Amino acid sequence: MILPNKDIELSSSYIGISALILSALKITKFLLKFCEKKQLKFLRNIN
């Protein structure tokens, strides 16, 4: 038998982990867009 407290702890940690993953994905997307813009400017400067 699992205690309710343990269940709550597990679910909250899962929520925390998924939130971390989501924020990491958002940051990664943002950085990729940022880098693409920088690269485009850089390439334009070379040509």
Secondary structure, DSSP 8 states (H G I E B T S, - for coil): ---HHHHHHHHHHHHHHHHHHHHHHHHHHHHHHHHHHHHHHHHHHH-
